[in-house]
Amino acid sequence: MSCDPEHIVFDAIRGEQICIESGEVISDHITINSPEWRAYNYDEWLKRSRAGAAHTYKVHDHGLSTDIDLSKRKYREYSKMVKLRYIHRKMRVSKKDKKLVEALATMNRVCAILRTPEVVKETAGMFLKKIFDSLTVKKNKINAYIAAAVIIALRKHGIPVRHTEVLRYLNVSADEYWRVRAEISLALGGKAVALIDPRRYIPQIATKLGLSADVQLLASKIIDILKKRGFTEGKDPVGIAAASIYIASILMNEKRTQKEVAEAAQVTEVTIRNRYRDMIDKLMIEVKL
């Protein structure tokens, strides 16, 4: 006997599908894999979930290992548990993974200093894992590989942090960084990561200079026009953002000097000057200094 799918209901207690018109049992012994509890927000889910921590790339074992808890232990058991936890932690990290563990710890620390979102840490951790699986990483080059992974993750998610900041925190030279980036590209065969939109740098530069929202809006419009004309391709997005803010500040009577803008954007005055001249010619704006 057939039953309209609209009339089939599920009996959660008996694990059966029943037709409400005829009372026929369509199927039985159905296993439900979903949890028996409901959560209406993330906090409730954390309280009711009993499946352990989520999979993560921020640690070498993806957060799937367990740790021996020392709380609520009797005095006699405590010293034994301390020894067991020490042995367990030692076994958790193999000789092969020691450098990766060190790299991930440094990566997490740098991302915390830069105040990046969790998704950046996850992406950087994933890249580091791929790098260590594909390349022989020397100890004196670990920081350069960490810098490359963090910068790639920042660009992938469009977070406006300059690569020079990452290199400064990790004490890595620009030459060493670019050498490592070339090695990674050859080993992983990845596509070039697109540069961040220059408009993303406008708020942080303008805030440092104490400029109004009107200046930021005009700078954004200037960049939008330049993008449509293909002027921004292959150029440093920070330099373009800085020069746009410099022009906008003059046009809105909130002028800042090239030196002030350069310091806020962490670029040279020469960069501001060159981008400014190119942009004035491209936009055909007459600026009275």
N, C-alpha and C positions, 0 to 999 in steps of 0.2 A: 504494500500500500504506500503510495507517495503522499508526501505532506508538503505544503507550501513553505518555503524557507522562512517566510514572515511569521509563521505559526510555531516555529521550533524554538524551545527555550532550554536553558541549561540548568539542571538541578545540581548545585554545588555540593550539597551534602552527600548525594548518592553517586555523583560523577557521571550523570546520564544526560543525554539529549532527548527531550520528550516533545511529541507533537501535542499541542494544547487542544486541538480539535478532536482527535481520535484517542488520545492517551497512549499512543504507540511509543515504545522506547526505540528511538532511532539508532543510538549507539550508547555503549556503556564502557566502564573502566577507562574513562578519559583522565589523563594526567595533566594537571594544571601546573605550569612551571613558574607562574607569576607569584609574588609574595602574598601571604594571607592577610597582610595589613595594608592600610592605605596611608598615604602621606600627601598633604595638600600644599606643602612648601618644602624648601631644601632643609631647613632646620629639623622638621619632623622626620624627613627621610633619614638624616644622620642619626637621630635618636632611635629610630625603629629598625634600621638596617643592621643585620648581623652577619653580613657577608665579608667584612673586613674592608680595608682601605682600597681606594680605586687604583687602577693601573696608572703608573706615572713613569715618565722618563727622567725625572729629577734625581733619581737614585739608580745605582747600577743594576739592582735586581728588580727594578720596576715597582718597588714597594710591596712585593708579594711575600717577603719573608716575615717571620714572626720574631718577637722579642720576649725574653723571659722577664716577667714582672716581679719586682722585689717587694712590692707593698703587700701588706697583710700576711707577712711570713713570720713564723715563730723564730726566736733567737737561734735555736739549734739548726733550723733549716736555712737561715739567712746566709751564713758563710758558704754553705754548699751551693745555694742558688747563685751567689756572686761568682763562684768558680765556673759553674755551668754556663752562666751568661757570657763570661769572658771567653770560654772555649767556643760557644755558639757563634759569637761575633767574629772570632778569628776564622772559623770555618766558613762563615758567610762570605768573606772576601777572599777570593783565591789570589794567588800570586799574579796571575794574568790580569786580574781586575783592579789591582792596587792603583795603577796610574789613572784608570778611568774614575775610580772613586775620588781620588784627589782632584781630578779635573772637574767633576760634577760639583764637588763641594765649593771649589773656587768660582765656578760658573754661577751657582746659587747666591754666593756672597756678592758678586759683582752685580747681578740682576737686582738684588735687594738694595744695594747702594744707588743704582740707577732708578729704582722704584718702577720696574717694568711689570706689566700684567703677568699673571700666572701662565697664560698661553705662550708667552715669549720664553719663559723658563722651560716649558715642556718641549717647544720646538727646538730650542738650543740644545737641550739634553738629547733629543732624538738625533740631531746632527752630530753631536759628539760621539754618540754610540756608533753611528755609521762610520765616522772618521776612524775611530779606534779599531773597528772591525776590518776596515779596508786598508789602513796604512800602518806602518811601523812608526809609532810616535816616540821620539826621543824626549827624555825628561826635560832637557833645556829648551824644548820647543812647545811644551804643553800650553803655556800661557798664550802663545800665538794661535794655537788651534782653538783654544777657548774663545779668544777674541773674535776669530773668524766665525765660529758657531753663533755667538751672541749677536754679532753684526748682521749675519744672514737672517737670523730670527727676527731682529728688529725691523729689517727692511721688508721681510715677508709679510709682517703684520702692520706695516705702515706706521711704526712708532718713531716719531721725530727725535732721535738721539744721534748726535754726530759720532762717526766712527772714531774720531780723535779722542773723545771722552772715554770710550771703552779701552782704547790703546793706552791712555794715560793711567787708568786704574790698574791695568794689568802690566804696566811697565814694558810695553812691546813697541818696537820701532815700526814706522810705516813700511820700510823696506822688508822687514821680516814678515810683517802681516801679509803683504802682497805676494811674497814668495809662497807662503803657506796657502793662500787663497788659490794660487795657480795649481799647487799640488792637489788640493781638494777637488778642484774642477776636473783635473785629469783623472783622478781616482774614482770619483763618484759620477762623473759625466753629467753633472747637473747643469740646468739652464741658468743663464745669467739672471740674477735677481734685479728686478726693476728698481730704479731710484725712487725715493719717496717724493710725493708731490710737494713742490716748494711751499705751497699754501699751508701745509701742516706746521711749518716752522714759524709762521707769522705770529701766532699768539705769544709764544715764549720770548721771542725777540722784542716784540712790542711791549710786553709786560715789564721786561727789564728796563726799557727806556721810558716807561710811564706814559705811553701814548694812548690816545682814546680809541674807542671802538670804530669811530669814523675812519681813522687812519688805517686800521686793520682791514676794514671793508674795502677801502680804495686800493690798498696794496694787493688784496686778493683779486680785485677786478683787473688790475694791471697784469698780474700773473696769468689770469684767465685769457686775456687778449694775446699775451706772448705765447702761451701754449697753443692757441689756435693758429698762430703764424709759424709754429715750429721753432721758436727761438730757444726754448728751454731744453731741447734735446742735446744730450751729451755734456750738459753744463752742471756744475755743482748746485744742487737745489738750495743750499744754505746761502750761497752768494747771491742767487737770484732773489730769494726772499728778503735778504738784507737790503739789496739795492732797491727793491720795490718799496720797502718801508721807508727808505731814505727819500725817495721821490714823493711818496704819499705824505710824509711828514712836512715836506716843503709846501706841497700844494694845499694842505689843510692848515697852514700857519702854525704847525707844531714842530718846527724845524729842529733836527738834531744833527750834530756834526758827523762827518764821515768816520772820525775816530771813535765817537760814542757808539755809532751803529756797528762798527767793526768789532769793538770790544764786547758788545752785547751778543753778537752773532758768532764770536770767536773765529773771525776771519781777518785777513789783512786789509789795510786801507786801500792797497793796490787793487784787491779783488773788488771792493765796493766801487772804486773809481772806474775800473774797466767795465764792469757790468752796467753801471750807471750810464756811461757814455753810449754803450751799445743799445741800451734800452731806450734812451732818449731819441736816438736816431731811428730806431725801429718803430717807435710809437709816434714820432714826430711831435713831441711835447716841447714847448718852450718853457723852461724853468728859469725864473729870475732869482738868483742867489743873493 
